[in-house]
């Protein structure tokens, strides 16, 4: 009887520890998610706290660490962390899908003399992602896109078409995107546009399709069509990965930028900014820039989301200049209110 009791106690203790561990991991994952969301908005305190306190970082926490250094423009530490991340998780396709986007982002930040080095790293990572998942159409599309880049960055366009055909056989959506990439790489923009439109008809609410189509029309300087598809992408759900969120934000903000700079549909521009601010409302300079874009598109501003973010900036931000500007816009809003 005592042996059975001891076994049950041991079993319950083991289960208790397991559930505790799972709960702890879930809590950490939620905090990492919140920290990434804050980083995107220019707020780094939670990320700093998490990466400072964790002695054995998880996969997602290592990603957060890299993004923290990227947001802080600490290129040396970001690069070291990226190399360590690729070494530690060398057999995971998502590792390279993630690092390819970060390498590319670093390339955008550094001087013109260093850009080529980081763009090569990005191309190599995309190709590796496809190699690690040879039957996954998403990662293969990344690889095909990278192969289509100039040979000076590590591309090999002669292999792109064959891979595009393989992707097409695996998956309709990614096959069409791969064909759009191939046609554009071959400067066959008419064919690329035809394929992109076909994809939007088959997948009218798919973010990847809409975003790719928008970028194609942007390349062709067809700003009304580009704005239309960016707006559709902005109103669609993107993936949960960091670079997917960045692409979604860019789709929303670019909708407004076209409205401001190219004098196309202002209503879509305003709606896109509101859609963006529904998701991201921290009192940061980045979000304030979106609000300023909205004011450029509207003479009378009364949206409660705009008011809420401006009020949060006044109450919670410590930047004197930013607070002053936010107060100025709040005053404009109050003048527009009916008396």
KAKALIN-V420338 format. One record per helix or strand. SS is the DSSP state (h for helix, s for strand). FROM is the first residue (numbers start at 0). LEN is the number of residues. If there is no record, write none. Layout:
BEGIN
{{SS | FROM | LEN} {SS | FROM | LEN}}
END
This chain:
BEGIN
{{h | 1 | 39} {h | 44 | 9} {h | 58 | 13} {h | 74 | 14} {h | 92 | 17} {h | 114 | 18} {h | 136 | 11} {h | 150 | 3} {h | 156 | 14} {h | 171 | 14} {h | 188 | 14} {h | 206 | 13} {h | 222 | 12} {h | 241 | 20} {h | 265 | 14} {h | 284 | 13} {h | 303 | 13} {h | 319 | 17}}
END
